[in-house]
Amino acid sequence: MPNVVREPDVFVVRPEDIPKASGVPLEVIPLFVLEVVSHSTRAIDLGEKVQDYAEAGIPEYWAVDPEEKKVHLHLLERKGYRVKKVSLGKVESRVIPGFWVEAGWLWRKPLPPISELLPGLLTSP
């Protein structure tokens, strides 16, 4: 991403890269990036950032789109991202072992309390 600095809503790095995961720009490439799409950032989150994150070699990028009630899963392959859109059901990370969310949780208003979600997260295989 030459000359481009992105500040994602959430990012995850390898444990051994944590000491280098500070400052701008980061000295490490995140394994996972998540952005929450808003009306004002839609074109950037679903366009420019997709290209920038793919070029940077970020293996997995989730764009959570509350307006369309979809999670846009971008999974890096040789020629760029393969995109899968999920509205309902379990959304699992390919790069963070054991990390998943139920897409329907993301569209609830208000969001469900952690006390409701935690038992399911702790008992999942």
N, C-alpha and C positions, 0 to 999 in steps of 0.2 A: 504494500500500500504506500508507494512513494508519495510524499507530500500530503498524505491524508492521515488525520488523526481521528479515530473513532472512539467514543466513550460509551460502550454498551451498558444497558441496564443491569445485566448480570453477565459475569464471565467466570470460567473455571479453568485453572491451570493444573498441571501435574504437581503432585506434592513436592517433588524436588525442585520445581521452578518457583515455589512461593517466595523465597528470598529475593528473587529478581522481578517479582510482579508488583512493582511500584513505579511511580513516575509516569511521565508522558513524553514520548510513547513508551509502551512496555518493551522490555528487552526480550520477552518470551512470547510465543504464539499460544493463545488460549486453545484448549481442547474444545470448548463449548462456549457459545455466546447466545444470549437470549435478549431480544428486544421486545418491548410492548409497543405495538403499532398504535399510533394516534392519528386522528384525522390530519393534523398538520404535518406529520412525519411519514405518512403512508408511502409517498413516492420514494423517499430516501430509504426507509426500512425494507421495502419490498423490491427496490431497484438498485440504487447505488451501493447500499451496504451488502447486498447479496454478492455483487461483483467484487467489491473490495475484500470481503471476508474470504471468498473463494480464492482470489489472487494471493491473499496472505497465507493460505493453507490451513485455515481453521476448519477442522473436520466436521463440526456440527453447529448449525445456526438455526435457532428457533425464533420465528417471528410470531408472537402471540397477538392475534388480531381480534379484539373484542367487538369491533363494529360488524365484522362478518362472522364472528364466532367460529374462527378457524385457527389452528396452529399450523403454520407453514414450516414444515420440517425440511431443512436443507442439509443433505448428506453429501459430503465431498466425495467425488469420484475423479477419475483421471481428467475428464474434460470439463470439470466444474461441478456444480451442485445438481443432484437429483432431488426434486421437490415432491413432497407428499403433503397433502392438506388433510387435517383431521379435525372433525367437529365434535365427535363423541367417542368415548372409549379411552382405553389406556394409551398414553403416549409415553413411549420408553426411549431413553437415551441410548444411543449406540456406543458412546464413548465414556459415559459415567456409569459404571456398574451399579445396578440396583436403583438408579434414579428414574422415577416415572411420576406422572401426574394423570389424573382422570380429567380429560378435556372439559367435561361438563362442569367441573368445579370452577373453572375459570370464567364461566359465563353467568354464574349465580350472582344475584344481587339481594342482599349483601353477600360477599364471599363467605364460604363456610368457615366456621371457627376451627382452629387447629385441633381442638378437643374432639371434633367430629372426624377429622381426617387421619389423625395419628394412629388410631388402632388399625386401620386398614393398611397404612404404610408400614407399620411394624410387623404385621403378620404376612405380608406378601413374600412370595419366594424370591 
